[in-house]
Amino acid sequence: MATELEAAFNSAEQLISDTSKLVRVVLSGRRRNMSVPFERIDIRPVSIKGAISLQISQNDGRVTTTKNLEAKDFDAQAYLEMGYANILVEHTGGALTIRITKKGEAQVHEEKGLREQNLEHDRKKSRLLDASDSFLIEVGISDSDGRVKPAKADKYLQVEEFLRLLVPTLNSAIEAKHIAKPTTEKPLVIADLGCGNAYLTFAVHQYLRSIDMPVHVIGIDIRPESLKSNTEIAKKLKIEKTIEFKAEAIEQTSIQSCDVAIALHACDTATDDAIAWAVTGGAKLLLIAPCCQHDLQTQMSNVPEPWNLLTKHGLMKERLGDLMTDALRAQILKLLGYRTEIIEFIGGEHTPRNIMIRAVKTGAEPGSKDVESYKKMLSDWQIDPALASRLNILK
Ligand SMILES: C[S@@+](CC[C@H](N)C(=O)[O-])C[C@H]1O[C@@H](n2cnc3c(N)ncnc32)[C@H](O)[C@@H]1O
C-alpha cells in the first residue's frame, strides 16, 4: 500500500471512529483489479437503546440490505481496504473524500462546513427539500397535501441529489476563491440549461436562498410553454426578481454568462450546447448530468482494432458511445483549465442517466499527455465530438 494511501486511510479511520461527530461514510466504485461485494455501502451512526451502533446499508445494484453493528465491533480498516475507489467520510465539521486512482494512489480532498448528525435509527433520509414546500406543489412534484406524487418520486430524488452535490461543491469553490463570495449587490448567477419544467431551477433558487446565499437564477429552455408556466409559478411564489426564464435555444441565448451552469438531462447535444455556452461565457463551475446521446454513436464506423469486439454488439456500442462522449467532454473541460470529475449523482434505480460531469475552473494548464491522449483518441476513432466542434478546440 502506498504510504499516502495508508495515511489517507488512517485519517478516514480516525474520523469514522469518532462516532460523536460522524455523519456518514459512503464507499463506492471499484479499485482496479479488485472486486467488491456491493456496488455501494452507506454507513452512519445510529442510537439504539441509548448506545451508538453503526448502520450499514449495502446495495448490490438492485436491493439494499441493512444491518447494525455496535460501534466497538465495527472494523473501519476492513471496510476501507475492501476495494472501493471512492470513499466519503462526512463529519459534523466537514468531509474527507478519498479517490483511489488506477495506480493505487490516493487523491484526498478535505472540505470544511457544518453537517448535521442524525442518530435516528429508522429515520427516512433527511431531505434538503421539504416535500410540502409550496414550490414543489406548484411545479407538480408534490400534491396539494404536500406529498411527493408517486410518478414524480424519481424526479424529486434526482433534484434532491443534484442539490446535495451542488451545495458542498459551491461552498468549496467559494472557499477556494474559484468563485467570488456572492453578495446582495453581486449575487451568484446560476443558469439551468434545458430547464424544462424547472424542477431543478426552482429547487436551487429556493434552497440557496434558504441558506442566505444571494442568487439570481435563470432557466433557459427552447419551449415557450416552459417559459409561460415557469414565469407564472415564479410570480405566484413572489420570487420573480431573483429567478427568470427565457424561451431560447441554449446556443443562441441572449444571456451572456453565468457563474454556475447546471443542466439535468438536456437532450443529446443540447448538453454540448450547454457546456460550450457555459465555457465561452466564463462559468466557474459546471454541474452537468447528460441525457441520451447519439452524436458519437453515429460516427463510430471506423473502429480501431480490437475495439470491434465491443462495437459489433449494438447494445455495447451504444454504451461505449455514451462513455466516450462523456469522457471526451470531461477531457475537453480539462484542456480548458477545469478540474473535472465524472461522478454518479444518484443510484441507477432512479434514472439510468445518472452520470454527472463536475468541473471547477482552476485555470490549471493541461499536461502535454492530456493533449496527446485526447488527439490520439479522436484520430484513432476518426471522430469529432460535438463539443469539440462547438468550441473549435485543437482543430
Ligand atoms: C429531458 S428534458 C429535461 C428537463 C429538466 N432539466 C428536467 O430534468 O426535468 C430536456 C429539456 O431540454 C430542452 N432542450 C432541448 N434542446 C434544447 C436547446 N437546444 N436549447 C434549449 N433547450 C433545449 C427541452 O425542451 C426539454 O425541456
The ligand as an SDF file (V2000), in Angstrom:
LIG
                    3D

 27 29  0  0  0  0  0  0  0  0999 V2000
  -35.3230   15.8100  -20.8080 C   0  0  0  0  0  0  0  0  0  0  0  0
  -35.8220   17.4520  -20.5780 S   0  0  0  0  0  0  0  0  0  0  0  0
  -35.1320   17.8230  -19.0090 C   0  0  0  0  0  0  0  0  0  0  0  0
  -35.7940   18.9890  -18.3630 C   0  0  0  0  0  0  0  0  0  0  0  0
  -35.3140   19.3260  -16.9520 C   0  0  0  0  0  0  0  0  0  0  0  0
  -33.9320   19.7230  -16.9170 N   0  0  0  0  0  0  0  0  0  0  0  0
  -35.5610   18.1840  -16.0110 C   0  0  0  0  0  0  0  0  0  0  0  0
  -34.6220   17.4900  -15.6180 O   0  0  0  0  0  0  0  0  0  0  0  0
  -36.7270   17.9450  -15.6770 O   0  0  0  0  0  0  0  0  0  0  0  0
  -34.7830   18.3240  -21.7070 C   0  0  0  0  0  0  0  0  0  0  0  0
  -35.1880   19.7620  -21.9300 C   0  0  0  0  0  0  0  0  0  0  0  0
  -34.1960   20.3800  -22.7610 O   0  0  0  0  0  0  0  0  0  0  0  0
  -34.8450   21.2740  -23.6420 C   0  0  0  0  0  0  0  0  0  0  0  0
  -33.9450   21.4930  -24.7870 N   0  0  0  0  0  0  0  0  0  0  0  0
  -33.5100   20.5710  -25.6780 C   0  0  0  0  0  0  0  0  0  0  0  0
  -32.6740   21.1420  -26.5650 N   0  0  0  0  0  0  0  0  0  0  0  0
  -32.5540   22.4460  -26.2020 C   0  0  0  0  0  0  0  0  0  0  0  0
  -31.8210   23.5490  -26.7140 C   0  0  0  0  0  0  0  0  0  0  0  0
  -31.0150   23.4060  -27.7680 N   0  0  0  0  0  0  0  0  0  0  0  0
  -31.9520   24.7390  -26.1140 N   0  0  0  0  0  0  0  0  0  0  0  0
  -32.7700   24.8830  -25.0320 C   0  0  0  0  0  0  0  0  0  0  0  0
  -33.4910   23.8760  -24.5110 N   0  0  0  0  0  0  0  0  0  0  0  0
  -33.3750   22.6850  -25.0800 C   0  0  0  0  0  0  0  0  0  0  0  0
  -36.1470   20.5750  -23.9830 C   0  0  0  0  0  0  0  0  0  0  0  0
  -37.1350   21.4800  -24.4390 O   0  0  0  0  0  0  0  0  0  0  0  0
  -36.5200   19.9330  -22.6570 C   0  0  0  0  0  0  0  0  0  0  0  0
  -37.3670   20.7460  -21.8970 O   0  0  0  0  0  0  0  0  0  0  0  0
  1  2  1  0
  2  3  1  0
  2 10  1  0
  3  4  1  0
  4  5  1  0
  5  6  1  0
  5  7  1  0
  7  8  2  0
  7  9  1  0
 10 11  1  0
 11 12  1  0
 11 26  1  0
 12 13  1  0
 13 14  1  0
 13 24  1  0
 14 15  1  0
 14 23  1  0
 15 16  2  0
 16 17  1  0
 17 18  1  0
 17 23  2  0
 18 19  1  0
 18 20  2  0
 20 21  1  0
 21 22  2  0
 22 23  1  0
 24 25  1  0
 24 26  1  0
 26 27  1  0
M  CHG  2   2   1   9  -1
M  END
$$$$
